[in-house]
């Protein structure tokens, strides 16, 4: 991944896959709860994001993210932190 746009695209696709929606159906600023984001989807999302993107997300910060964009920002921040500690 080369930048924030790529992170957002990947996070968007992962969340769309979990919710069974297309990127056109689920915008990056729409509340995930309006699209069926519940506790099970959240747990799956956390596991997939951490596994596929190689990050460890803070659980409170993850649950505070209510849109794709907020989750992408959280992941991008963790990736930046990880890159800076190498």
C-alpha positions in Angstrom: 0.0 0.0 0.0 1.4 3.4 -0.9 -0.8 5.9 0.9 -4.0 6.9 2.7 -6.1 6.5 -0.4 -5.0 2.9 -0.8 -5.7 2.2 2.8 -9.2 3.6 2.6 -9.9 1.6 -0.6 -8.8 -1.6 1.1 -10.6 -1.0 4.3 -13.7 0.0 2.3 -13.6 -3.3 0.3 -13.1 -5.4 3.5 -16.1 -3.8 5.2 -18.2 -4.1 2.0 -17.3 -7.8 1.8 -18.3 -8.3 5.5 -21.6 -6.5 5.0 -22.4 -8.0 1.6 -22.5 -4.6 0.0 -20.8 -3.0 -3.0 -18.6 0.1 -2.6 -21.4 2.0 -4.4 -23.9 0.9 -1.8 -21.8 1.7 1.1 -20.2 5.2 1.1 -17.1 6.0 3.1 -18.9 8.6 5.2 -22.2 6.6 5.9 -22.8 5.3 9.4 -22.0 1.6 9.3 -24.8 0.8 11.7 -27.3 1.8 9.0 -25.9 -1.0 6.9 -26.1 -3.8 9.4 -22.9 -3.3 11.2 -23.5 -5.1 14.5 -21.3 -6.8 17.1 -20.7 -9.9 15.0 -19.7 -7.8 11.9 -17.5 -5.7 14.1 -15.6 -8.7 15.5 -15.2 -10.1 12.0 -14.1 -6.7 10.7 -11.5 -6.3 13.5 -10.1 -9.7 12.8 -9.9 -9.3 9.1 -8.5 -5.8 9.2 -5.8 -6.8 11.7 -4.9 -10.0 9.8 -4.9 -8.6 6.2 -3.3 -5.3 7.0 -0.8 -6.5 9.7 -1.9 -4.0 12.4 -3.1 -4.3 16.0 -6.0 -1.9 16.5 -7.0 -0.5 19.8 -10.4 -2.0 20.6 -11.8 1.3 22.0 -10.6 3.3 19.0 -12.0 0.6 16.7 -15.4 0.7 18.3 -15.4 4.5 18.2 -15.0 4.4 14.4 -18.5 4.6 12.9 -17.7 5.0 9.2 -15.3 3.5 6.7 -13.3 6.7 6.6 -12.9 6.7 10.4 -11.7 3.1 10.3 -9.4 3.8 7.4 -7.9 6.7 9.4 -7.4 4.4 12.4 -5.6 1.8 10.2 -3.5 4.4 8.4 -2.4 5.8 11.7 -1.4 2.3 13.0 0.5 1.6 9.7 2.3 4.9 10.0 3.2 4.2 13.6 4.4 0.7 12.7 6.6 2.1 9.8 8.1 4.7 12.1 9.2 2.2 14.7 11.2 0.0 12.3 
